[in-house]
Amino acid sequence: MDSRESTVSFFDEFDFEAGILDIQQQSKTILFLLGCCFCSFYYPSAPIFAEDVDKERLKCPPMDRQSLILDLNVSDKGNHLNLLLSQLRNEKIQIIDVEKSSKKRAQVRIEILESAFRPLFSGSLEYKLVEYSSHSGTYCQRYIRNYTIPLRYKKFIREIQIPDPQVE
């Protein structure tokens, strides 16, 4: 009778629902691994990755020494564009491209260090993690949080923008 009592007490203490849930979880894991093996066998050149990342924990690093590409929307009245370009060159700001959008407007693309942008335009930048639209993955997108155009540039520059890297 002792063996019968011990058997009954074993089944009384065993939690069947928890055991069934453990078996279901293990079977899901095994099926997932078998699926990965199947995909890697039949599609050997295709990348296999699992993206189960908490996006709030990912942060963009500060890039103070990285160069910043800016689009300046400029008025092109008379000799204003040439004066602005000469002033930018005097401040050692590299001019990448000048594109006229109309008779009175132009867009000047410049390259400046982020550490030089802050004191020159009294501005700050912020970074956000953004998903690519063309493929999977994320990148750090820079946004101009606030800025003021200095008085020496006020009559030339109308707006400052950071070009979208997905468009280029």
Secondary structure per residue as TSV (DSSP state, phi and psi in degrees):
chain	resnum	aa	ss	phi	psi
A	1	M	-	360.0	-23.3
A	2	D	H	-65.0	-39.2
A	3	S	H	-67.2	-35.2
A	4	R	H	-68.6	-40.7
A	5	E	H	-65.8	-39.7
A	6	S	H	-67.4	-35.3
A	7	T	H	-67.5	-43.0
A	8	V	H	-64.7	-42.5
A	9	S	H	-67.9	-31.8
A	10	F	H	-64.0	-47.2
A	11	F	H	-69.6	-29.1
A	12	D	H	-67.8	-36.3
A	13	E	H	-83.6	-22.1
A	14	F	-	-76.6	128.3
A	15	D	-	-92.9	103.9
A	16	F	H	-67.4	-37.6
A	17	E	H	-64.7	-42.1
A	18	A	H	-66.5	-38.0
A	19	G	H	-65.0	-40.4
A	20	I	H	-66.8	-40.1
A	21	L	H	-64.5	-39.0
A	22	D	H	-63.3	-42.0
A	23	I	H	-65.3	-40.2
A	24	Q	H	-64.5	-42.1
A	25	Q	H	-64.5	-42.0
A	26	Q	H	-65.6	-38.0
A	27	S	H	-68.7	-35.5
A	28	K	H	-65.0	-41.2
A	29	T	H	-64.6	-43.1
A	30	I	H	-64.6	-41.8
A	31	L	H	-63.6	-40.0
A	32	F	H	-62.4	-45.8
A	33	L	H	-64.8	-40.0
A	34	L	H	-63.9	-38.4
A	35	G	H	-63.3	-41.5
A	36	C	H	-63.5	-42.4
A	37	C	H	-62.7	-42.0
A	38	F	H	-60.7	-47.3
A	39	C	H	-64.9	-41.6
A	40	S	H	-70.1	-26.5
A	41	F	H	-77.0	-44.8
A	42	Y	H	-85.9	-23.1
A	43	Y	-	-126.3	73.8
A	44	P	T	-69.6	-25.1
A	45	S	T	-92.1	-8.2
A	46	A	S	-80.9	137.8
A	47	P	-	-74.4	138.5
A	48	I	-	-118.8	123.1
A	49	F	-	-150.2	153.1
A	50	A	-	-112.9	129.9
A	51	E	-	-113.3	92.5
A	52	D	-	-126.4	64.0
A	53	V	-	-111.8	137.7
A	54	D	-	-76.7	108.5
A	55	K	T	-70.9	-19.7
A	56	E	T	-71.3	-26.1
A	57	R	T	-79.6	-23.9
A	58	L	-	-76.0	132.4
A	59	K	-	-131.7	147.8
A	60	C	-	-83.4	135.4
A	61	P	-	-75.3	150.1
A	62	P	-	-68.0	133.8
A	63	M	-	-119.9	64.4
A	64	D	T	-63.4	-34.0
A	65	R	T	-91.9	-1.1
A	66	Q	S	-81.5	147.5
A	67	S	E	-76.6	149.6
A	68	L	E	-119.0	126.7
A	69	I	E	-95.8	126.5
A	70	L	E	-125.7	145.3
A	71	D	E	-105.1	122.0
A	72	L	E	-103.8	120.4
A	73	N	E	-85.1	118.7
A	74	V	E	-122.6	144.5
A	75	S	E	-83.2	140.4
A	76	D	-	-119.2	62.0
A	77	K	-	-95.9	122.0
A	78	G	T	61.3	-117.4
A	79	N	T	-104.9	13.6
A	80	H	H	-59.3	-42.6
A	81	L	H	-63.4	-44.5
A	82	N	H	-65.5	-38.0
A	83	L	H	-64.2	-42.7
A	84	L	H	-63.2	-45.1
A	85	L	H	-61.5	-39.9
A	86	S	H	-68.4	-38.0
A	87	Q	H	-65.7	-40.0
A	88	L	H	-64.8	-40.3
A	89	R	H	-65.5	-36.6
A	90	N	H	-63.6	-31.7
A	91	E	T	-89.0	10.8
A	92	K	T	61.7	37.1
A	93	I	-	-98.0	126.4
A	94	Q	E	-78.0	129.2
A	95	I	E	-97.1	120.8
A	96	I	E	-90.4	-46.3
A	97	D	E	-155.1	146.3
A	98	V	E	-124.9	124.5
A	99	E	E	-131.7	124.2
A	100	K	E	-86.1	126.2
A	101	S	S	-94.9	-28.2
A	102	S	S	-155.8	-172.6
A	103	K	S	-66.8	-33.6
A	104	K	S	-107.9	2.9
A	105	R	E	-132.2	147.4
A	106	A	E	-145.5	161.8
A	107	Q	E	-123.7	124.0
A	108	V	E	-110.8	124.0
A	109	R	E	-99.9	123.6
A	110	I	E	-122.2	162.1
A	111	E	E	-123.5	127.0
A	112	I	E	-143.6	147.8
A	113	L	E	-71.5	145.2
A	114	E	H	-61.1	-35.0
A	115	S	H	-67.4	-25.2
A	116	A	H	-85.9	-24.5
A	117	F	H	-66.8	-42.2
A	118	R	H	-58.7	-52.3
A	119	P	H	-73.2	-31.2
A	120	L	H	-70.7	-46.5
A	121	F	H	-106.1	8.8
A	122	S	T	48.1	41.9
A	123	G	-	-118.3	170.3
A	124	S	E	-134.5	154.2
A	125	L	E	-115.0	152.6
A	126	E	E	-132.7	154.8
A	127	Y	E	-116.3	140.7
A	128	K	E	-133.7	145.5
A	129	L	E	-83.0	120.2
A	130	V	E	-124.9	144.0
A	131	E	E	-86.7	141.8
A	132	Y	-	-64.9	145.6
A	133	S	S	-89.2	-24.1
A	134	S	S	-90.1	-27.7
A	135	H	S	-150.4	175.5
A	136	S	S	-77.8	154.2
A	137	G	-	122.4	171.3
A	138	T	E	-130.6	160.8
A	139	Y	E	-145.7	164.1
A	140	C	E	-90.2	117.2
A	141	Q	E	-100.3	133.1
A	142	R	E	-91.5	141.3
A	143	Y	E	-129.2	140.9
A	144	I	E	-82.3	117.6
A	145	R	E	-76.4	-52.3
A	146	N	E	-157.3	154.5
A	147	Y	-	-159.2	159.9
A	148	T	-	-130.0	135.5
A	149	I	-	-81.5	127.5
A	150	P	-	-61.5	155.4
A	151	L	H	-58.5	-35.8
A	152	R	H	-67.6	-18.6
A	153	Y	H	-109.2	-5.5
A	154	K	H	-59.0	-37.3
A	155	K	T	-79.2	-9.5
A	156	F	T	-102.9	-50.1
A	157	I	E	-90.4	129.4
A	158	R	E	-98.3	-37.8
A	159	E	E	-155.6	149.7
A	160	I	E	-118.8	132.5
A	161	Q	E	-135.7	152.2
A	162	I	-	-99.6	123.6
A	163	P	-	-66.4	146.4
A	164	D	-	-76.0	124.0
A	165	P	T	-68.7	-18.1
A	166	Q	T	-75.0	-26.3
A	167	V	T	-76.3	-34.3
A	168	E	-	-82.0	360.0
